[in-house]
Amino acid sequence: MNINWRIIIPIVLLLIYALELANKLMKMNMEKAIMVVVSLLLYISACCANVFAGGDRNPGWAYLLGGWIEIFLVKWSSKLFYMAWLANITYGFSINMYLSGKNTSLLYVLIIVSILLAMLPLFFNNPAFVDPERGIESTLGVFHLSTGYYLWIGSFLTLLLGEIVLFVLKNKIG
């Protein structure tokens, strides 16, 4: 029997992470746990949905895995467009801080930075990218953002707005 370890090892690591996440969520109060789960579900949905409408029909996970490389490949005029990918890193840090129970001002800064970075594509009309097949720089042309992009930003907004609502309710009640 031929075992494909390149598939099994990431699945096992993902299951271990999911169990650790479930353990941390069980230790949180119910409102915060629900907020984190909704935010993560939106993020996962964004990874399954299309980011751009029209010709480029790649799902969000393709951009999650390969979008970072464009930051290093394109000219300076288009680098800002691809800096939006860094929102994934700041979101990951904010989720990790949130699950660790570190509700500091840095958590709010990270979530806000995630939202601001994610909004960068809204300000571009014709960004360049490096075509992997030809190895030359091309332009996206006029692009339209689709469901995956808005779910992605929605996951960040859910975390921020949920935390603000919980903070207000805690101070109003307490």
Secondary structure by P-SEA (a helix, b strand, c coil): ccccaaaaaaaaaaaaaaaaaaaaaaaccaaaaaaaaaaaaaaaaaaacccccccccccaaaaaacaaaaaacccccccccccccaaaaaaaaaaaaaaaccccaaaaaaaaaaaaaaaccccccbbbbbcccccbbbbcccccccaaaaaaaaaaaaaaaaaaaaaaaaaaac
